[in-house]
Amino acid sequence: MKFTDGYWLNKEQYKIENPVEVYEASAVQDEAGNDSLLAYATYRKIIERGNTLNVGNTTIRAFSPMEDVIGIRLTHFDVDDKNPRYTLYPEKNVAPKVEIEEGEVNGQGAGVRAGNAKLSSGRLDVELPLHGDFRMAFHFTDASGFRHELTASEPAAQASIDDLTAGSLYPLSVAGAQANYQDARQAGMILKRSKHFMREMLNIDVDTKIYGTGERFTPFVKNGQSVEIINKDGGTGSEQSYKNIPFYLACKPGLKKQNGLYYGVFVNHSQPVSFEIASENVQRVQFATEGEHLEYFVIAGESAKEVLGKFNKLTGGGTLPPAWTFGLWLSTSFTTDYSEETVMKFIDGMEERDLPLDVFHFDCFWMKGFEWSNFEWDKEAFPDPKGLLRRLHDKGLKICVWINPYIAQKSPLFKEGVEKGYFITHEDGTPWQWDLWQAGNAYVDFTNPSAVRWYQDHLKRLLEMGVDCFKTDFGERVPMYDAKFHDDSNPQGAHNFYTHLYNEAVYDVLKAEKGDSEAVVFARSATVGGQQFPIHWGGDNVSSYTSMADTLRGGLSFLLSGFNFWSHDIGGFEESTPADLYKRWTQFGLLSSHSRYHGNIQYRVPWLFDEEAVEVTRKFTKLKVQMMPYLYPQARKAVEEGIPLMRPLFLEFANDPNTYGLDLQYMLGDSLLVAPIFNKEGKARFYLPEGKWTRLVKDEGMADVVESDGEWFEETHSFLSLPLFVREGHEVKLDANLKKAGDYKEKA
């Protein structure tokens, strides 16, 4: 959201007020009993007593939930916006320190003294001048003892903003507003309370690159972009996103003998947050949200990994999925015809061709159309579902079934949900429905504990029947206006938060029925803290090389937003997939965190493409299974450290500036470099950081080891090969005896 008209002017529709000076500061205890800094910043200079009249303030609270993390809460009017709150997980025994120093008389008036207020946590501090020009600066002291300025809120950056459009009046605190109201009524104007926004802008230094903000399919480095944090079902080919995380990672690359600067900013609001990232003001990252307060956290560290780890832990930490989830998942696809006969033909075909399979997924039409969700098998296609699931288990498979959080009007559950008040309603109390997706869709209200138990009871029946996990689809198109939730949540905030409640409800019933170590969902939408409920996949991509690249870019952005694991639809979801794309995407998919064949109108079993596709699937599925002695410990380490398993190169090569823009290759764990191929001809163009790199797969005639001074390479690969390298000094263990990922057992 842009409030300015160029660098000097504001847009006429906005009344913008900025803190000019901090006129008072004190140390107070926060909710955890720790010291915090409370400061009052006024919208004009206080030179004499009369200046305290007819002027607004921002109350600034600085506090620390974790070492090297400082929270800032800016408040204009102290009101409850009724937005859901993300659960944060502060450290125990954090000990922030408040220092307030009063200096000499500053010449502005008798008794007015310059000074300084500071809060420190670990090696991070925030500093505010007292009675001088407003500026709020964040500093980090590195391992050598040098104190860097990471970022700062400059004069006129923080703002309290009224939108005066549509006949709105200035707040009544503005002189003459009552008279204006009478004049407006006589003129027949429709009056309403103005919308109010809070804004912050933080500096970005020269050569600082911004990443994250969730799963975004726009350019990987976010500088120059406008980002709206609002979950939408927009596919992977637009600026919309299923997984919006109001967090960005700022990195100033290091050099060979000098570390860079790394910090993250997490805006702690469930309602939509608007980011202008070096766009509206090219020297700053701006973020704003509707309401009377704005809360954000600055997270500092010696490395980008350290920053991500702290954000991951602050928002709940990750969860290690069971070993079987790392194997190949095969889906019925979406609108294809399928029945028990089709399913068994696919599974037997995989077995006959020696293609390892760990999970079989039933997509939407395991239920009857127009009745999603009724949690009942379509008896025409699946007359003996319990027997079918038993036969699949006998083949060593896990079973996943598709669900969504909506109840169609034709579903037998609809009437019960209405009568018991289990759905989101309009403000007049009638169910909020529409015909998009399924006719008469209603939305399960997960803020209602009774509705959660009701929904979970239907899932329990499926688990008792033999289902092992659920694909938790949708959760993005949730009403934001004329909507009422059971707990009176503001619909603006409940919109993004809905996916958290939905996935949590499903994950909790899986934990209760299957145990902590076996619980897993396959989720599309996400918000802050969703890494507690793995796994997430990338949504509806297109069957093209361009979309394959967009998918990777979106995944890397998502994984730089506090998440550990990620998957995507191998071959693309929309349209038919050519055989060459299927084979190239198979390589990429089976060298991702998690791997699933899925499509819309086309089955995704490899023999329907060509025999070479079968060979490619066999080779890379077996490779991934045999890599489990490397992959699973790396996954555990990723969860322990709060970092992604599949990661951009700069997380591992922080002192190589060339790695900071790479978004078409990645590291799988800390040892394995993967460079997927995005064309039919097999032409690979990739970058290798300095060192010796050993190939894990190769075509005949290729050198086993490649030495690099930090340079680009071009190669041509068959469909059975791609640039896949083991880093110097590292090892990727293979176990040829493993037949499925689920067979892997960690050694004590």
C-alpha positions in Angstrom: 0.0 0.0 0.0 1.5 3.3 -1.1 0.7 6.5 0.9 3.1 8.9 -0.8 3.2 10.8 -4.0 6.9 10.6 -4.8 9.6 11.2 -2.3 8.4 14.5 -0.9 4.6 14.5 -1.0 1.9 12.5 0.6 -1.3 11.4 -1.3 -4.1 13.9 -0.6 -6.5 11.2 0.7 -4.2 10.5 3.7 -3.7 12.5 6.9 -0.2 11.3 8.0 1.3 12.1 11.4 4.8 11.1 12.4 6.6 10.9 15.8 8.9 13.9 16.0 10.5 13.4 19.3 10.5 11.0 22.3 9.6 13.2 25.2 9.5 10.5 28.0 10.9 7.0 28.5 10.9 4.6 31.4 11.7 1.0 32.3 8.7 -1.2 33.0 8.1 -4.9 33.3 6.5 -6.8 30.4 4.0 -9.7 30.7 6.8 -12.2 31.3 8.3 -10.1 34.2 11.3 -8.9 32.1 12.4 -5.3 31.7 11.0 -3.5 28.7 11.3 0.1 27.5 8.2 2.3 27.4 8.5 5.5 25.4 6.1 8.2 24.3 6.7 10.0 21.0 4.7 13.1 20.1 3.8 14.3 16.7 5.4 17.7 17.2 8.2 19.2 19.3 7.4 19.9 22.9 9.0 23.3 23.6 6.6 24.7 26.2 3.6 23.4 28.1 1.0 24.6 25.6 2.5 22.2 23.0 1.0 19.3 24.9 -2.5 20.2 23.7 -4.2 19.1 20.5 -1.4 16.7 19.5 -1.2 13.0 19.0 1.2 10.5 20.4 2.6 7.1 19.5 3.3 4.9 22.5 6.4 2.8 21.8 7.0 -0.4 23.8 10.4 -2.2 23.2 10.7 -5.7 24.7 12.5 -9.0 24.1 11.1 -12.5 24.0 14.4 -14.1 23.0 18.1 -13.2 23.0 19.0 -11.2 20.0 15.3 -10.5 19.3 13.6 -7.2 20.0 9.9 -6.5 19.7 8.5 -3.1 19.0 4.9 -2.3 19.6 3.6 1.1 18.3 0.2 2.2 19.6 -1.9 5.2 18.5 -5.2 4.5 20.2 -5.2 1.6 22.7 -8.1 -0.5 21.4 -8.6 -4.2 20.9 -8.9 -5.0 17.2 -10.1 -8.5 18.0 -7.7 -10.0 15.5 -6.4 -13.5 16.3 -2.9 -13.6 17.9 -0.2 -15.8 16.7 1.2 -18.0 19.5 4.8 -17.1 20.2 7.3 -19.2 22.1 9.6 -16.9 24.1 12.8 -18.2 25.6 13.0 -18.7 29.3 15.4 -16.7 31.4 15.9 -14.0 28.7 17.3 -10.9 30.4 16.9 -7.7 28.4 18.5 -4.6 29.8 17.0 -1.0 29.8 19.3 2.0 30.0 18.0 5.6 30.2 20.5 8.4 30.2 19.6 12.1 30.7 22.1 14.5 29.2 22.7 18.2 29.2 20.1 20.9 28.6 19.6 21.0 24.9 18.8 24.6 24.4 15.1 24.1 23.5 13.8 25.3 26.8 14.6 25.4 30.5 14.6 21.9 32.1 14.4 20.1 28.8 17.4 17.7 28.6 18.8 15.7 25.8 19.5 12.0 26.4 19.2 8.5 25.2 17.0 5.4 25.9 18.2 1.9 25.0 17.0 -1.7 25.4 19.5 -4.5 24.8 19.0 -8.2 24.4 22.0 -10.4 23.9 24.0 -8.6 21.2 21.1 -6.7 19.7 20.0 -3.3 21.0 17.5 -0.6 20.0 18.2 3.1 20.7 16.0 6.2 20.9 17.2 9.8 21.4 15.3 11.7 24.1 14.1 15.2 23.2 16.1 15.2 20.0 14.9 14.5 16.4 13.2 11.1 16.3 15.2 8.1 15.1 15.0 4.5 16.3 18.1 2.5 15.4 18.9 -1.2 15.8 22.5 -2.3 16.4 24.1 -5.8 16.5 27.5 -6.5 18.0 29.3 -9.2 16.1 31.7 -11.8 17.4 34.6 -9.5 17.0 33.0 -6.9 19.2 32.1 -4.4 16.4 28.7 -2.8 16.8 27.0 -2.5 13.5 23.8 -0.5 12.7 21.5 -3.1 11.1 18.6 -0.8 10.3 16.7 2.2 11.6 13.4 4.0 11.5 14.2 7.5 10.3 12.2 10.7 10.9 8.8 10.6 9.1 9.1 6.8 8.7 6.8 5.7 11.5 3.3 7.0 10.9 -0.3 7.1 12.2 -2.4 7.5 9.1 -6.1 8.3 8.5 -7.7 7.6 5.1 -10.1 10.4 4.6 -11.9 9.2 1.5 -15.6 8.3 1.0 -16.9 11.2 3.1 -14.9 10.4 6.2 -14.1 13.1 8.7 -10.9 13.8 10.6 -11.1 12.3 14.1 -13.1 14.4 16.5 -9.9 15.4 18.2 -9.3 17.7 15.2 -10.6 21.2 15.8 -13.8 22.0 13.9 -14.8 18.4 13.3 -18.1 18.7 15.0 -19.0 21.7 12.8 -17.8 19.8 9.7 -20.1 17.0 10.7 -23.2 19.2 10.8 -22.2 20.8 7.4 -21.7 17.4 5.9 -25.1 16.2 7.1 -26.9 19.2 5.6 -25.1 18.5 2.3 -26.3 14.9 2.3 -22.9 13.3 2.7 -22.6 9.8 4.0 -20.2 9.9 6.9 -18.2 7.1 8.5 -15.2 6.7 10.7 -12.0 7.0 8.7 -9.9 3.9 8.2 -6.7 4.1 10.2 -3.3 2.6 9.4 0.0 2.2 11.2 3.2 2.3 9.2 6.8 1.7 9.7 9.7 2.0 7.3 13.1 0.5 8.0 16.3 1.4 6.2 18.1 -1.1 4.0 21.8 -0.7 3.4 23.7 -0.7 0.1 23.8 -4.2 -1.4 21.2 -5.6 1.1 18.9 -8.1 -0.4 15.5 -9.0 0.9 14.0 -12.5 0.8 10.9 -14.3 2.2 7.4 -13.1 2.8 6.1 -16.6 2.2 5.8 -18.7 -0.9 6.1 -16.1 -3.7 6.4 -16.9 -7.4 7.7 -13.4 -8.2 11.5 -12.8 -8.4 13.4 -14.5 -5.6 15.1 -11.3 -4.4 12.2 -9.1 -3.3 13.8 -5.7 -3.7 11.5 -3.5 -5.8 8.4 -5.5 -5.1 5.0 -4.7 -3.5 3.8 -7.6 -1.4 0.3 -8.1 0.1 0.2 -10.6 3.0 -3.2 -12.1 2.3 -3.8 -15.8 1.5 -5.4 -16.3 -1.9 -6.0 -19.2 -4.2 -4.3 -17.8 -7.2 -2.2 -20.6 -8.5 1.6 -20.3 -8.9 1.6 -18.0 -11.9 0.6 -14.7 -10.2 1.7 -12.4 -7.4 -0.9 -14.1 -5.2 0.1 -16.7 -2.7 -1.4 -19.6 -0.7 1.2 -19.1 2.0 1.8 -15.6 3.2 4.2 -15.0 6.0 4.8 -11.4 7.2 8.5 -11.9 7.6 11.5 -10.8 5.6 15.1 -11.8 5.7 17.6 -9.1 5.0 21.1 -10.1 3.9 24.2 -8.0 3.1 26.6 -10.5 1.6 29.9 -11.2 3.2 33.2 -11.4 1.5 35.9 -14.1 1.8 37.4 -12.7 5.0 34.5 -10.6 6.3 31.0 -11.7 7.5 27.9 -10.0 6.1 25.0 -8.5 8.0 21.9 -10.6 8.6 18.6 -9.8 10.3 14.9 -10.6 9.9 11.8 -8.6 10.5 8.6 -10.3 11.6 5.4 -8.2 11.5 3.2 -9.9 14.2 -0.3 -9.4 12.7 -2.8 -11.9 11.4 -4.7 -9.3 9.4 -3.4 -8.3 5.9 0.0 -6.5 6.0 1.2 -4.5 3.1 4.9 -4.5 2.3 6.7 -2.0 -0.1 10.2 -3.5 -0.4 12.5 -0.8 -1.8 9.6 0.2 -4.0 7.6 3.2 -2.7 10.8 4.4 -1.0 13.8 2.6 -2.6 16.0 3.0 0.5 13.6 1.3 2.8 11.3 -1.6 3.5 7.8 -0.2 4.4 5.1 -2.3 6.1 1.7 -1.1 7.1 -1.5 -2.6 8.4 -5.0 -1.3 9.2 -5.7 -0.6 12.9 -4.4 1.4 15.8 -1.2 -0.5 16.5 1.7 -2.1 14.8 3.9 -4.8 16.3 7.1 -6.2 14.8 10.3 -8.0 15.8 13.8 -7.5 14.6 15.8 -10.7 14.8 19.6 -10.6 14.5 22.3 -13.2 14.1 25.8 -13.9 12.8 24.4 -15.7 9.8 21.2 -16.0 7.8 20.8 -19.5 9.2 20.9 -18.2 12.7 18.3 -15.6 12.0 16.0 -18.1 10.4 16.5 -20.5 13.3 15.4 -17.9 15.8 12.3 -16.9 13.8 11.4 -20.6 13.4 11.7 -21.2 17.2 9.9 -18.0 18.1 6.9 -19.1 16.1 6.7 -22.6 17.4 9.6 -24.6 15.8 9.4 -27.3 13.3 8.3 -31.0 13.5 10.2 -33.9 11.9 7.9 -36.0 9.7 8.1 -39.8 9.6 10.7 -41.4 7.3 8.0 -42.8 5.0 7.0 -39.3 3.9 10.3 -38.7 2.2 9.6 -41.5 -0.3 7.5 -41.2 -3.5 3.8 -40.2 -3.2 1.5 -41.2 -6.2 -1.9 -39.6 -6.7 -5.0 -40.6 -8.5 -4.8 -37.0 -10.0 -7.9 -34.8 -9.8 -10.5 -34.9 -12.5 -9.4 -38.2 -14.0 -11.6 -41.3 -13.7 -10.6 -43.5 -10.9 -11.9 -46.5 -9.0 -10.5 -49.4 -7.1 -9.6 -51.0 -10.4 -7.6 -48.0 -11.5 -5.9 -47.6 -8.2 -4.8 -51.2 -8.0 -3.6 -51.1 -11.7 -1.4 -48.1 -10.9 0.0 -49.7 -7.7 0.6 -53.1 -9.3 2.2 -51.3 -12.3 4.6 -49.5 -10.0 5.5 -52.8 -8.3 5.9 -54.7 -11.6 8.3 -52.0 -12.9 10.4 -51.9 -9.7 9.4 -48.4 -8.9 9.5 -47.8 -5.1 6.3 -46.3 -3.7 5.7 -45.2 -0.1 2.4 -43.3 -0.2 -0.8 -43.5 -2.3 -3.0 -40.5 -2.4 -6.8 -40.4 -3.2 -7.8 -37.0 -4.5 -11.2 -35.3 -4.3 -13.3 -37.8 -6.1 -13.0 -40.5 -3.5 -16.1 -38.6 -2.3 -19.1 -37.9 -4.6 -19.0 -34.6 -6.4 -21.2 -31.8 -5.1 -20.8 -33.3 -1.6 -17.4 -32.2 -0.5 -16.8 -32.7 2.2 -19.0 -35.6 3.5 -16.1 -37.9 4.5 -17.8 -40.8 2.9 -16.3 -43.0 0.1 -18.1 -43.0 -3.2 -19.5 -46.5 -3.1 -19.9 -46.8 -6.8 -16.1 -46.3 -7.4 -15.0 -47.9 -4.1 -17.5 -50.5 -2.9 -15.2 -51.9 -0.2 -13.0 -49.0 1.0 -11.9 -50.8 4.2 -10.8 -53.8 2.3 -9.1 -51.7 -0.3 -7.1 -49.8 2.4 -6.2 -53.1 4.0 -4.9 -54.5 0.7 -2.8 -51.3 0.2 -1.4 -51.6 3.6 -0.5 -55.2 2.9 1.7 -53.9 0.0 3.5 -51.7 2.5 1.9 -48.4 1.5 0.6 -45.5 3.5 -2.7 -43.9 2.5 -3.5 -40.2 2.2 -6.9 -38.8 1.4 -8.0 -35.4 0.3 -10.1 -33.1 2.5 -11.1 -29.5 2.6 -12.6 -27.3 5.3 -15.8 -26.6 3.5 -19.2 -28.4 3.6 -21.3 -28.3 0.4 -25.0 -27.8 0.7 -25.7 -31.3 -0.7 -23.5 -32.9 1.9 -25.5 -34.8 4.5 -23.4 -32.9 7.1 -24.6 -29.5 6.0 -28.0 -29.4 7.8 -26.3 -30.6 11.0 -23.6 -28.0 10.8 -26.2 -25.2 10.3 -28.4 -26.4 13.2 -25.5 -26.6 15.6 -23.8 -23.4 14.6 -20.6 -25.0 13.2 -20.2 -22.6 10.2 -19.0 -19.1 9.7 -22.1 -16.9 9.3 -23.0 -13.5 7.9 -23.5 -10.8 10.5 -27.3 -11.6 10.4 -26.6 -15.2 11.6 -27.2 -17.0 8.3 -24.5 -19.3 7.0 -21.9 -17.7 4.8 -22.2 -19.6 1.5 -21.2 -19.3 -2.1 -21.1 -21.6 -5.2 -17.4 -21.3 -5.9 -15.8 -24.8 -5.8 -18.9 -26.7 -4.6 -22.5 -25.6 -4.7 -23.5 -23.9 -1.5 -20.2 -24.2 0.2 -20.2 -23.3 3.9 -17.1 -22.8 6.0 -16.4 -24.9 9.1 -15.7 -22.4 11.9 -12.6 -23.6 13.6 -12.8 -20.9 16.3 -15.7 -23.0 17.7 -14.4 -25.9 19.8 -17.5 -27.9 19.2 -17.1 -27.5 15.5 -13.5 -28.7 15.7 -14.5 -31.8 17.7 -17.3 -32.5 15.1 -14.9 -32.2 12.2 -12.2 -34.3 14.0 -14.7 -37.1 14.7 -15.4 -37.6 11.0 -11.6 -37.8 10.4 -11.3 -40.4 13.2 -13.7 -42.7 11.4 -11.4 -42.5 8.4 -8.3 -43.2 10.5 -10.0 -46.2 12.1 -10.8 -47.4 8.6 -7.1 -47.3 7.6 -6.3 -43.8 6.4 -2.8 -42.7 7.5 -2.8 -38.9 6.7 -4.8 -36.2 5.1 -4.1 -33.7 2.3 -5.5 -30.5 3.8 -6.4 -28.6 0.7 -7.8 -25.0 0.5 -8.3 -22.7 3.5 -7.6 -19.5 1.6 -10.9 -18.2 0.3 -12.3 -17.4 3.7 -14.7 -14.4 4.0 -13.3 -11.1 5.3 -16.4 -9.0 5.2 -20.0 -9.4 6.5 -18.7 -12.5 8.4 -19.1 -13.6 12.0 -16.9 -16.1 13.8 -17.8 -18.0 17.0 -15.1 -16.3 19.0 -16.0 -12.8 17.6 -12.6 -12.7 15.7 -12.2 -9.8 13.4 -12.8 -11.4 9.9 -9.8 -9.4 8.6 -7.5 -11.2 10.9 -9.3 -14.5 10.9 -8.8 -14.8 7.1 -5.1 -15.6 7.2 -5.3 -17.3 10.6 -8.0 -19.7 9.4 -5.4 -22.1 7.8 -3.5 -22.4 11.1 -6.7 -23.5 13.0 -7.6 -25.8 10.1 -4.3 -27.6 9.9 -3.9 -27.6 13.6 -7.2 -29.4 14.1 -6.3 -32.1 11.5 -2.8 -32.5 12.8 -4.0 -32.8 16.4 -6.4 -35.7 15.6 -3.6 -37.4 13.7 -1.3 -37.1 16.7 -4.0 -38.4 19.0 -4.8 -41.4 16.8 -1.4 -42.2 15.2 1.1 -40.8 17.7 3.4 -37.8 17.6 6.0 -39.6 15.4 3.5 -40.6 12.7 1.4 -37.4 12.3 1.7 -35.6 9.0 -0.5 -33.5 6.8 0.0 -32.4 3.1 -1.1 -28.8 3.3 -1.5 -26.1 0.7 -2.2 -22.9 2.7 -0.1 -21.7 5.6 0.5 -18.7 7.9 2.9 -17.9 10.7 3.7 -21.0 12.8 2.5 -23.5 10.2 5.9 -25.2 10.2 4.6 -27.1 13.3 2.3 -29.0 10.9 4.4 -30.4 8.1 4.3 -30.9 5.1 3.3 -28.1 2.7 3.2 -28.3 -1.1 3.3 -25.6 -3.7 -0.2 -25.6 -5.1 -1.6 -25.4 -8.6 1.3 -25.0 -11.0 1.3 -25.3 -14.8 2.9 -28.0 -17.0 5.7 -25.9 -18.4 9.4 -25.4 -17.8 8.6 -21.8 -16.9 6.2 -22.9 -14.2 8.7 -25.5 -13.0 11.2 -22.6 -12.4 8.5 -20.5 -10.8 7.7 -23.4 -8.5 11.3 -23.7 -7.3 11.5 -20.0 -6.8 8.3 -20.0 -4.7 9.5 -22.9 -2.7 12.9 -21.3 -1.8 11.0 -18.1 -0.8 8.7 -20.1 1.4 11.6 -22.0 3.0 13.3 -18.6 3.8 10.1 -17.8 5.8 10.6 -20.1 8.8 9.6 -23.5 7.3 11.6 -26.7 7.1 10.0 -28.8 4.4 8.2 -28.3 1.1 6.9 -30.3 -1.9 5.3 -29.6 -5.3 3.3 -31.3 -8.0 5.8 -33.2 -10.2 5.0 -32.5 -13.8 2.8 -29.5 -13.1 -0.9 -29.6 -12.0 -2.7 -27.9 -14.9 -2.7 -29.2 -18.5 -1.1 -32.2 -20.0 2.6 -32.8 -19.4 5.0 -33.6 -22.3 7.2 -36.6 -21.7 10.4 -34.5 -21.7 9.0 -32.1 -19.0 7.8 -35.1 -17.0 11.3 -36.6 -16.9 13.1 -33.3 -16.0 10.5 -32.5 -13.3 10.8 -36.0 -11.9 14.5 -35.4 -11.3 13.8 -32.1 -9.6 10.8 -33.6 -7.6 12.8 -36.5 -6.3 15.6 -34.3 -5.2 13.2 -32.0 -3.2 12.3 -32.3 0.4 9.2 -34.3 -0.4 8.1 -35.8 -3.7 4.6 -36.3 -5.2 3.2 -37.1 -8.6 -0.1 -35.3 -9.1 -2.0 -33.7 -11.9 -5.4 -32.4 -12.9 -6.6 -33.9 -16.2 -3.9 -36.5 -16.7 -2.6 -39.5 -14.7 1.0 -39.2 -13.6 2.2 -42.8 -13.7 5.5 -42.8 -15.8 4.7 -45.6 -18.3 1.9 -43.4 -19.8 4.6 -41.1 -21.0 7.3 -43.4 -22.4 9.6 -46.2 -21.3 12.5 -43.7 -20.6 10.2 -42.0 -18.1 9.9 -45.3 -16.3 13.7 -45.6 -16.2 14.1 -42.0 -14.9 11.5 -42.5 -12.2 13.2 -45.8 -11.1 16.6 -44.2 -11.0 15.8 -41.1 -9.0 13.2 -42.7 -6.7 15.8 -45.4 -5.8 18.4 -42.7 -5.4 16.3 -40.8 -2.9 15.4 -43.9 -1.0 19.1 -44.9 -0.8 20.0 -41.4 0.3 17.9 -41.8 3.5 21.0 -42.3 5.7 22.0 -38.8 4.6 18.6 -37.2 4.1 16.8 -38.1 7.3 19.6 -37.0 9.7 19.8 -33.8 7.7 16.0 -33.4 8.1 16.3 -33.9 11.9 19.2 -31.4 12.0 17.1 -28.9 10.0 14.3 -29.1 12.6 16.7 -28.8 15.5 18.3 -25.7 14.0 15.1 -24.2 12.7 16.4 -24.1 9.1 15.1 -25.5 5.8 16.2 -28.9 4.5 16.1 -27.6 1.0 17.9 -24.3 0.9 19.3 -21.5 -1.3 23.0 -21.7 -1.8 23.8 -18.5 0.1 22.7 -20.2 3.4 25.8 -22.5 3.0 28.1 -20.1 1.2 27.5 -16.8 3.0 30.9 -15.4 2.0 30.3 -15.9 -1.8 28.3 -12.9 -3.0 27.6 -14.7 -6.3 25.2 -17.1 -4.5 22.8 -14.5 -3.2 20.7 -14.3 -6.4 20.7 -18.0 -7.3 17.1 -19.3 -7.5 17.4 -22.1 -10.1 19.6 -24.3 -8.0 19.7 -25.2 -4.3 21.3 -27.3 -1.6 19.6 -30.4 -0.3 21.0 -30.4 3.2 24.4 -29.0 3.8 26.3 -31.4 1.4 24.4 -31.9 -1.8 24.0 -29.3 -4.6 21.1 -29.7 -7.1 20.8 -27.8 -10.4 17.5 -28.9 -12.1 17.4 -28.6 -15.9 14.6 -26.4 -17.4 14.6 -27.3 -21.0 14.0 -30.2 -23.4 17.5 -30.2 -24.8 19.1 -31.0 -21.4 21.3 -27.9 -21.3 22.4 -27.1 -17.8 23.8 -23.8 -16.7 24.8 -23.7 -13.1 27.2 -22.1 -10.6 29.6 -23.9 -8.4 31.2 -22.1 -5.4 34.9 -22.4 -4.9 36.1 -26.0 -4.1 36.1 -29.5 -5.4 32.7 -31.0 -6.3 32.1 -34.7 -6.8 29.3 -35.9 -9.0 26.6 -38.2 -7.5 25.2 -39.0 -10.9 26.6 -38.4 -14.3 26.5 -39.3 -18.0 29.3 -41.4 -19.6 32.4 -39.3 -20.2 31.8 -36.7 -17.6 34.5 -36.1 -15.0 33.9 -37.4 -11.5 35.3 -34.3 -9.9 34.9 -30.7 -10.9 37.1 -28.0 -9.5 35.7 -24.5 -9.3 37.2 -21.1 -8.5 33.6 -19.9 -8.0 32.4 -20.0 -11.6 29.6 -20.9 -14.0 29.5 -24.1 -16.0 27.5 -25.3 -19.0 26.8 -28.9 -19.7 24.4 -31.1 -21.6 22.8 -34.0 -19.8 20.6 -37.0 -20.8 17.3 -37.6 -19.0 19.2 -39.9 -16.6 21.6 -37.2 -15.4 21.7 -33.7 -14.1 24.2 -31.5 -12.2 24.2 -33.2 -8.8 27.3 -32.6 -6.7 28.6 -33.5 -3.3 30.5 -30.7 -1.6 34.2 -31.0 -0.8 34.8 -32.4 2.7 31.2 -33.8 2.9 29.7 -37.2 2.4 26.3 -38.4 1.1 25.8 -41.9 2.4 23.8 -44.4 0.3 22.2 -47.6 1.4 21.5 -49.9 -1.6 19.6 -52.3 0.7 16.7 -49.8 1.3 13.7 -50.6 -0.8 11.4 -47.8 0.5 12.0 -44.6 2.4 9.7 -46.0 5.2 12.2 -48.9 5.7 14.8 -46.5 7.0 15.5 -46.7 10.7 17.7 -44.3 12.5 20.6 -45.7 14.5 20.5 -45.0 18.2 
